[in-house]
Amino acid sequence: MQIEYPSREALQHALEQTAPESLDFAVLATGALEHADSHRMKSCLSACARALRSGGLLFVQGRPEYLPELGVFLDGLLNFKYWIAVESLPRKSSSGLPSVHAGILLFSKGNHGFAVNRTRFPHQICEFCGKSLRDWGGKSHLMNPAGHVISDVWTEQPPSDNYTRISPPVLETILRMVDSDDRQIRGIVGPSEALDDGQDIPESPSACIADNGAVNSLDDALVDVVHCGDALEILRGFPDNCIDLAFADPPYNLNKLYSAYQDGRSEERYVEWCNAWLAEYARVLKPTGSLYGLNLPRWTMYHAEFLNQRLCFRNWIVWDALSEPRGKLMPAHYGLLFYTKQPTGFTFNYDALASIDSRRYCLRASCIRKRKLEGADEKEPLTDIWWNIHRIRHKRDRDYHPCQLPDALMDRIIRLSTNEGDVVLDALCGAGTTALAARRLNRRYVAVDLDPSYVAITRDKLRELDVNGRVQRESTRKPKREHSKRELQLQLRNLAARLGRLPTPDDVRTLTDYDPAVILSLFPTWGKALKAAKLETAESAIP
């Protein structure tokens, strides 16, 4: 691998002197540059984009406060792939959550594919029950002994300052991702000062002006109501400075099947629509209020760039929602932005939620119950990487909605940024998770959705909560099969061990008591059925 490491002074010149389409990758550590010089930063990014070959990769390191502006700029030059969140040393912060989140943007050039090497981190084991910290949902037999494939949330690296520099383990991981056995790889990593130790970790800047506007009350007819209609039209009827907490989890523009919303707008129209309701959110927020917005990282960058001109940035919270790492670089990260309307004096109940269970324990309910009874209850601080809340994984816990949020996520947000009696707004409420959490926590709510069916679901659940104190869900049971997928995959793995190769359907027919047709009825392809067997043959190939 041929790598050039130009200094801060030589970086721009080195990039400009590099022939177009000649680099396989570039790593730009913006934390070691003067991020206030936006023109110079974007000039470096443009030079990187020009120098990359088709299919080349650009990694851009930085702090979540200013990285979104650079990401939006690059989105017009290259193809966004990932916002990688790297857990780093805690940063001092006078307000907001303690921050351990340093970001690395990953872009590719051209439309000729995107390839990184499959890179693994070792499996981590629960100190109490001895099982993997990642709950594989009954698929532990598919765990590769070499470790799990990395996602876009890196919490396994040694703690280091990855805000103003790139630590050696992080750079090593990047280089493993781009290396090739087939040809000589050429890249630039700079500035070289970003690879040195000993720099201080600065406090997050707060470049916002206090909003001391008069607080307005909402008419009782508007509160504790699930409104059916267009969010923008309804919000425009609300006075300024009337909401304590504004939350949004909009559709992600992924062509999901909503009943009354087209989830496939052009990129420009989607961003314009989001900016319109974000502007209304900022307007109706009280001076002491907070705004939280959830989206995929690419769109979260656009939200942050817009909100940075209107509100006070607190945190880009990383919701690490992946349970089973797969593929070459799995997207686990949802961006949860946290803003306030003024730099100080906002509602923030961190002390009440400051401690969570240690990550050295797994999240299996059986393990939690047993270790709590036995007094194994080590804690650690709540930071801006949230790894201990799962997405909804079972149909029995979900309403008829493509992107329903878990109760635990909304419970934490509402507890952090409101007090009892405060008003919580969700103008894209979907199946009503926000309104239900607010009601359970003795807050008031304003819920809005365009779809009458989602409005009906939310209203029904709120009535049930008022009457019964809980929302009862019907139990769903899968029909019992003669053979489980796990049983069949393990049989194929054992057969692979006997044969020294992957078995074929004919091998199964002649050497076992199983019918290949039964296996193919449970798996979409023969290759899927052989997933555990492939682990066996991979292990035997290791010298």
N, C-alpha and C positions, 0 to 999 in steps of 0.2 A: 504494500500500500504506500503510495507516494503522497505525503501530506506536507503542506506549507503552513507555517505558523507565523504570520506577519504580526508586528507590534501594532499598538494603537495608532502610532503616527504613520506607519507604512501600510495599514490595512486598505485604505481607499485606493492608493496607488497600485497595490498588488492586485486588487480586484479589477481595476480598470486595465491593467496590463495583461490580464489573463485572456486568452483567446476565447471568442464566443463558442458556446457549445463544447467546451473542453473539460469541464469539471463533472465528476460523478456525484459529488456532494459538497456542501459548504456548511459550516457551523459558525454562526455569528452570535457572540456573547454580548448582547446589548447592555447587560448590567455593568460591563466594564467600559462602556462608552458614556458620553454625556447625553442622557436621554432627553434633556431639555432642548437639545439641538435637533429638532425633528427633521429639518431639511437634510442634515448630514446623515442621520440614521436612515432615512428613506433613500438617499443616494447610494449608501452601501447596499441596501436591499435590492435596489434596481440593478446594481453592478453584479450582485450574486445571481440574480435571475438571468441576466444576459449570459453569464459565464457557464451556467449549468447546461449540460446536454439534455436532450429529450429523455425523460424518465429520471433525470437527476433529482436529488433530494436536498432541500434546504431546511436546516434546523436553526431556529431563532430562539435564544434563551432570553429570559427577562422576568420582570416582576409583573404581577397581574394588574397593577395600577395603570401601567402605560402600554403593556403588550397588546391590548385590543386594538389600539390605533394602528400599530404596525401590522397586525394581522389583517385588518380591513384593507389597508393599503396593498398588502401582498395578495389579497384575494382577487385583486384586479390584474395581477401579473401571472400568478401560478395557481395550482389547484390545492385547496385546503384539504389536509388529510386528518391531522390530529392536533389537539392541544394536550400535550403530555404534562401532567402535574407531578412534580418531583417533591416529595416530602423532604424538607430541609430543616436546618436549625431554627428554633423559634425566633421570630423577630419581635423587637420591642414595639408595642403599640399602645397609644394613649386611649384608644377607643376601638370598639369592634372585637371580634374574636382574635385570640392569639394566632398569628399567621405562621404556618410552616409550608406554605404553598409557593414554590417557584415554578414558572411555566416554561415549556419548550414548545414552540410552534413547529409543526412539520408540514411542509408543502412539497409538492412534486411538480415537475415541469412537463407540459405537453400532455397528450392524450394517448400515449403508447404504453399504458400500464404503470403500475406502481408496485415496486418489489422491495421488500426488506427481508433480511434473514430471520428465520424463526429463532428467537432468542429466549432463553429460559432463566427464571429465577428459581432458587431452590424452594421446595415445599416447606411451609412453616407448620409446626405442630402445636396443638393446644397443650399448654403445660398441665392442664387438669385431666382431660380425658384421653390425651394421646392421639387424637384424630387430627386430620388436616384442618388448619384454621379456615380454609375455604370449604364450605359445605357443598359437596358435589352432588347432593340430592340422590344418593343411592348409586352413584357412578364412580365410586372410589376405585373400582377395578380398571377404570380407564385412565387413571393417573399415571403419567409418564414418570418413571423413576428419576429421570434427569431434572425434573422440576416442572413448573407450570410456565406456559408461554406468557410472556409479558403482556400487560394491557397498557392503557394510556394513563395509568396511575401507578407511579413508582414509589412504593413505601418501603421497599426492602434495601434501599441504599443506605450506607452509613450516614448519619446526620452530618450535614456540612452546609456551608454558605453557598447555595446555588442561586442567589439573588444577584450578587455582584461578580460572580465567577462561575466556572463550571468545575465541579469537583472531579478528581481523577476517575472514581467509579462510574460517574454519570457519563463522562466522555468515553470511557472504555465500553460502556453499554451501547452508546451511539455507534462507535466504530465497529462493534460486533454486528450491528444491524446492517451496516452498509458494505462490509467486507465481501470479497468474492474469491473463490478458488479458481475461477475460469479465466480471469484477466486481471491486469494491473488496474487498481482503483486510484483515482487522483482526486484530492480534495484540499480545501482550505479550512483551517480552524483559526479563528482570530476574534479579538486581538490576543496576543500571547500573554498579556498581563492578566487575562481572565483565568489563566491556569496556575497562577501563583497563589500561595496561602497568605493569610495575615491581614486581609481587608476586613474592616468593620462592617457590620450589618446595619444599615441605617433604618431609622424609623420611617414608617409609611408617611408620605406627605399628605396633607389634607388641604387641597386647593379648592375650597368652596366657601361661599358667603352665607352667613346665618340668615335664615328666613324668619323674621319676627312678625309675620302677618297675623292678623287677628284670627283666633280659632272660631269656626262656625259650627253650629249644631245641625244635625240632620233631622228633618221632619220624621216623626215616629212612623209615618206611613212608608218610609223608604228603608227602615232598618228592620232586621230580623225578617227579611222578605227575600224570596227567590224570584228575581225578576226574569221574565222571558222577553228577549229582544236583543238588538244589536248593542254591544258593549259601548261603543263610542256614543251612540245616540243617548243611551241611558246615563252615562257618566257626565255628558255635557249638561245635564239637568241638575247636577250636584254642585253645591257651593264650594268655593276654595277652602282649603285647610279644615277638612271635616272628618278625615279618616286617620285612624291610629296606625294601622298596618295594611298595606296594599300588597297582595300576593298575586302572581300570575304564572301559570303553566300553560302557555299557548300551544296550539298544534305546531308540530315541528317541520311542516312543509315536506312531509315524506309520503304523501298520497295515502295516508291512513283513511279508513272508511268511517267518516263521520256522516250523520244523517242530514245535517243542515249546513255543512261547511265544506268548501272545496279545499282540501289540504294539498294543493299542488299549484300554487301561484308561481309566477315568475319570481326570480330572486329579488328584483327591484321592487315589485309590488308587495312581496312579503315583508321586506324591511320597512317600506313605507307604512304598511298597516301596523306593524309592531311599534314603530315610532309614534304613530298617532295615539294609540292607547297608552303607551308609556308616558307621553306628554300629559295626558289626562290624569294618569296615576300621580305624577309629580305635582300637578296642580291641586288635587284634592287632598294630598297628604298634609297632615298637621305639622307644624314646626317641630314637634317632639316625635313625629312618626317615622316609620321605616318602610322601605320597599324591598321586597324579595322577588326576583324573577328567575324562573327555571327554564333552561333550554339546552339543546345540544351545543357543544362548545363553539361551533362555527357561528351560530346565530347569537350566542351569548357575547361574542366579540362585538357584534354590531350593537347589541343592547348596551354594552358597557361604553362603547364610544359615544353613543347618544346621551346616556345618563351622566357621563363624566362632565358634560357641559351644563348640567342642571341640578345635580344633587351631589352629596358627599360620599365618595367611595369608602366603603368599610372593608369588605372582603369579596373575593371571588371564592366562594365555598365550593369545594370539590365533593360532589356526591359520588362516591365510589360504589356503584350499584351492581357490579359484576359478581356473580357467584362462582361460575365455572369458566376459567380462562381457556379459550380455544383459539384456533387460527394462528396467524403470524403476529398480529398486534391488535388485540381485541379492544373495541371501544367500551370502556366501563364508566366513563366520566360524563356526568351531567353537570353543567355549570349552573350554580345557584348564586346569583348576584345579591349582595346586601348593601343597600344605600340608605342614608338618612337625609333629612331635609336641612339639617343644620349640623355643624361640626361637633357641638357639645349639647348636653341637656336633653338628649333623646332618651326614650325608654329603652333600657337594656338590662335585662335581669340575668347577667352572666353568672353571678355568684350562686344562683339557685340551680344552675345546670353545669357548673364548671367541671365536675368530675363525671367520667363515664368509666365503664368496666374496661380493664386493661385489654389491649389487643392480643396479649399472650394467651387469652382465653378465646374459645370459639363461640359462635352465636347459636349453637344448637340448644333448643329449649330444654332437652333432657340434661345437658351438661350444666346449663345455667342453674336449674333447680337443685341439682346435686351439689354443686360447688358452693352455692349460697348457703345450703343447709350445713355444709362442713366448714363454713367460714373462710373459704378461699374467695376473697372479694377485693383483690388489688384494683386500684383505680389509676387513671391518668387524665390529664387535662383535655377538655373539649377544645379542638382547634378548628381551622378552616378546611380540614380534610375529614369528611364524614364517611367512615368506612363501616359503621355498625348499624346501618339501616338498609335492609334489603328492599328491592322492588317487590311488588306483589307477584308471587310465583305460581299460585294455584287458582284455578277457575272458581273454586268454592269461595274465595275471598274477594272476587271481582264482580262488579256490575257489568252490564252490557256497554262497555266503553273501552276504546282501544288503548288508552294511556292513563289509567287510573293510578293515583298516587297512594302510597302507604300511609296509614293513619299516623305512624310514628314520626314521619317527616314533618307533617303539618303541626303535630303536637309540639315538637321541639321549636319550630319557628315561632309559633304563637306564644309559647312560654317565654322565649327569649325577648321578644320585642313588644309585648303588651302586658297590661294588668287587667284584672277582672273589671268588667264593665266597658272596656275599650271596644272600638268598632273595627272589625276586620273585613276588608274588601277582597273579593275574588270575582272579577268581571268576566272570567273565562272558566266558570266553575265546574264544567263537566259533570261528573257524578256526585259532586257535592262534598268531597273530602274536607275542604277548608271550612265550609259552613258547619259541618257536623263536629269537627274538632273545636271550633269556636264555641259552639253550644255546650259541649261537654266540659269546657274549661271556663264556663261562665263569662264568656265574652259575647258581644253582639256581632252580628254579621250582616253583610250586604253581598248577596250572590247574584250573578247574572249569567245567563247562557242563551245562546241563539236557538238552541234545539229544544223544542217542547218536550221531547221524550226524556232528555237529561234533566230538564226542570222538574218533570213529574217524578223521576227517580229520586232526586234530591228532596223534594217536598215529602214524598212518602217516607223516606228514611228519617227525616227530621220529626215527622209525626210519630213514628215508631219509637224514636229516641225519647220523645217527651212522654209517651205513654208507658213504655216498658223499661226505660233507662238504658237501653242498648238496642243495637240493630241485629236482629237474628238472621243468619244466613242458612239456607238449606244445605244439608250435607250432601255431597256428591260422591258416589262410589264408582270406581272403575270396574267393569266386568272382569271377573277372575279368568285368567287364561291358564291353559294347561302348562305352558312354559313361559317363564319371564324372559325379558330381553337380556338381563344380567346372566341368567343361567345359560342361554344360548351363546352369548359372547364368550363366556368362560370356557365352554365346551370347545369352541373354535380356537381359543387360545391354547388349550391343552393339546388339541390336534396339531396345531402349528408347532408346538414344542416337540411332538413325536416325529413330525415330518421334516422339520428343519426348514420349512417354507410355509407360505400362506396356503391354506387348504382351498380346494375348489368344491363346487357343489357335488361333483362326482366323488371326491374324497369323503365328504360327509355321508353320502349315500352308501358307500361301500365299507367305511371304517367305523361308523357310529350307528346308533339306533335312532338317530334323528332324521326327519325328512327335510331336505333342503327347501321344499315348498313352504313348510311351516316357518322357517327362518325368514324367507323372503316375504312372507305375509306380515311380518312384524317390523321389517326394516325397508326403507325406500330403495336401497341398493345393496348389493353383496358387499361392496366396499365399506358401507356403514356397519354391517354386521361384523366385519373383520377388524373393527377398530382396536379391540383388546388384543387380537392376534397379531396385529401390526406392532404393538408394543413388545410382544414376545420376540418377534424376529429382529426388531431394532436392538433389544437387549443382547441377543446372541451375537449380533454383529460388532458389539463393543469389545475391543481387545482387552 
